[in-house]
Amino acid sequence: MKQSNVNVGGQHIAYVESPGRADARTVVFVHGNSSSARTWLPLLQQDFGTRFRCLALDLPGHGRSEPARDDAGYSLPGYAAVLTGFAQEIGVTGAVFVGWSLGGQIVMEAAPGLPDAGGFVVFGAPPVATPADMAEAFLPNPAMGALFTDQVSEDEARLAAASFTAPDSSLDLAEFVADILATDGRARAGLGASAGAGRFADELAIVSALRRPMAVLHGAEEQLVSLDYLRELDFPALWRGEVQVIPGAGHAPHQETPEAFAALLNEFMTDVGA
């Protein structure tokens, strides 16, 4: 797995790249809140990562990337600007963009600026139009608070990490916890403040206007996002016309059930002509 850096708007953004085929479509992966590019390694190090050229970036203040230069960088518009800038600098604006949790919201926010994209995949990321929609889109969970505060204890990080998986999961949470504790606390606080103030795009309008397919995936044992809310979505570009539910997984199916997750991604890539 190759580790690199790219300058995006004067900021060093770190990313990893799989040894995929040069003639295959590129896939860009965007991690979630208080995570990092390494969350995608179970996928990138297997067959999917050798079949497709996969790039997974670290968002500002996460993983190996530099902190944002100001608080505006720690917001959905700020992260979306980084994603579109990353795609332009690397020359992969025609990629398929895959976003988990916060990464999914970023992919939707960035979609209007990526008109050449091959398609979009989001999971753990219900599209919302206003802050009022969040109460319906997200399930109540005490772990959520730690993901929007500056200072997080190790116990709080473990509680948050446990919310990423199915309730009875045996998945090792150590990397989730380490990433949460390593993330710039300003990133969490800034995101919470900006989202609460409604400083994000109307994601429902964005997905309704998409011209390329968008897959919406969902772990059957998800603890943070409402499946009922997702099933009310109706937009022309929705892949297969419905939410794709992954059995045995919670908020992080790419980690919990990587083979089933990769199978869906492969099918999506086939359908978009990769």
N, C-alpha and C positions, 0 to 999 in steps of 0.2 A: 504494500500500500504506500503510495507516494504522498509525502507531506509537502505542501507548498504554501506560499503567501502571495497575495496580490494587493496592489494599492487601489482602494476604492474611495474616491473623494478625499484623498489625503490620509486615509486610515488603512493600516495593515490588517487584512482579513486573512485568516488561516483557513486552509481547506485540505482535505484528503481526496485522493483520486485512485480509483480502482483500475486494474490493468485490463479494461474492456476492449473489445474490438474497435479498431479505428473507423470502420465503416458503419458502425451501429449508432443509433441516435443516443445522444447524451441524456443522462438523467441527473437532475440537480436536487439534492436532498436538504431540507431545512428542518433543523431540530426544534425542540420545544423550549419553554421557559426553564431556565436554570439547568440546561442540558448542554450537550456539545456534539460535535460531529461524530465522536466515537460511538454514539448510540446506534449509528447505522452500520457498524462493522459486522454484526452477524449477517447482514444482507450483502454488503460489499465484498466480504471475504469468501462468499460462496459462489455458486454458479451464476447468479444474477450479475454479480460484479465482474465476472469474466466475459459474460455475454454482451453487456452494455458498458459504455464509459460512464462511470458514476462519479459525481463530484459532491462532496458533503462539506459545507462551510461551517465555521464557527461564527455565530453572530457576535457583534460587538459586546465586550464584557463577558463573554463565554469562551470556554475552552482556551485555545492559544491565541485568540484574536485580542487586539487592544481594546481597552475600554472606550466607550463613546466619548467624543470630545465635549459634549454638552448634554443636558437632560433631554433635549429634543431628539437625540439619537436613540434614546430608550423609550420609543413609542412605536406603534404600528406603522405610521408614515415613515419614521426614521429607519426602521428595519426594512420596510419595503424598498426604500431608496437604496439601501445596501444591496439587497437581492438583485434589483434591476441593474445596478452598477456592476455588481459581480458578474452577472450574465453578459453584460456588454464588454467588460474588460477581458474575460476569458474567451469571448466569441461564441457563446452558447445560448443565444436568445431563442433559438429554435428547439431547445431541450424540452423534455417533459419535466415538470416541477412537482416535487412531492413534499408535502409539509405535514409535520406531526404537531398537534396541539397548537401552541403559539405559532409554530412554523406553518401550520395550515392557514391560520388567520393572516400571516404575512404573505403567503402565496396568493390568497384571495385579494388582499390589498394591492399587491403588485401586479395582478393579472392584466389590468388595463394598460400597463406599461410594457407588457410582454406579448404584443399582438402576433408574433411569429411562433409562439410556443406550440409544441406538438400536442400538449394536453396538460391536465392538472390532476393531482391526486391529493386529497386531504383526509385526515382522520384525527379524531379527538378535537375537532375544530368546527363547531356549528356556526354557519354564517348568521350574523346578526346585523340589524340595521341601526339600533340605538342601544344605549346601556339598559333600557327597560327590558329588552329582549333577553338579557342574560339570565334573569331569574327563571325563565322558561327553558332556555337552551341548556343550562348547566344544572347538574344535580347538586343539592346541598351536601357539602362535605367539609368537615373541620380542617382538613389538610390544606384546603385552598388558601387560607389566610397566609400561611408561611411562604407561598409562592409570590406574594405581592408586598413583602416587607423587606426592609434593608437587612436587618440582622436576623439570622436563623441559627438556632442551636442544632446540635447534632440530633437530638431527639425529634425536633420539629422536622428536620430534613428526612429522617427515617419515616416519620408519619406521612410526609408528602410523597416520598418514594413508594410507600406501600399503596397509595391511592392510584398509582400508575398501572397497577396490575389487577388481575382478577382477585377477589377476596381470598381465595384458597390457593393462590399461586405459590410455588416453591422457588420462583426465580430469585437468584441472588441480587439483592438491591444495592450492593456495595458501590457499583459505578454510578448509579443514580444519585446516591447520597454524596459521593465525592464531587460530582458535578455541581450539585446544589450548593454545597459548601464553598466550592471554588469560584462560583459566579459572582461578579461584581454586584453587591447588594443594591447599588443605585439602579441597576437594570430592572430588578423586581419592583422597587418602589416607584421608579419612573413609569414603568408600564402600568402599574395599578392606578397611579394618579391620572395618566393620560386616558386610559380606557374608561375610568369612572367619569371623566369629564366629557366623554364622547368624542375624543380626538382620534377618530378612525373613520374609514369610509363606510358607506352603506353596502355591506357585503351581500345582502340579498339582491340589491340592484345589480351588483357586479356579476354575480353568478347567473342572474336572469339574462344578462346581455352577452354572456360568453358565446363565442363562435367555435371554440374547440372543446372537446369532451372534458368533463370533470368527473372523476370517480370520487364518491364519498364512501369511505370505509368506516366500520364501527365494530369494536370488540363486543361480543355478546354479553360479557360480564363487566362492562364499563362502569366505573364508579363516579365519573365526573361529568359526562355528557349524556343528555337525554335522547334516547332512541325515538321516543314518541315525537319529540320536536323535529328530529331529522326526517322522520317519515312524512312529515307534513310539507317538506320541501317539494317544490314542483318547478323545475326550470328545464328549458329545452336541451341543454348540453349535459344533463345528468346521465352518466354512463349506465347503460342498461335500464335506465328509467327508474331506478330505485337504489336505496342504500344497500351496500354489500356488507352483510354481517358476518363476522369471523368468529366461529365457535371457540370456546375455551380461552378467550383473550379478554383483557380489560382495556385500559387506556393506551397500552403500548404493545399492540400485536406484532410490531416489527421485532420486538425482543422476546415476547412470550411465545408466539407461534410463527417463527420466521419462515418456515416452509410454506405454510398456508398464505402468509402475507406475500411472499415472493411469487407464488403461483398466481395470485390475483394481479400483481404488477405485471407479470409476464403476459397475461391475457389482455390487460389494458394496452401494453406496448404493441401487441399484435394488432389490436383493433385500431390503434391510431397510426398504424403503418410504419412502425419502427423497424 
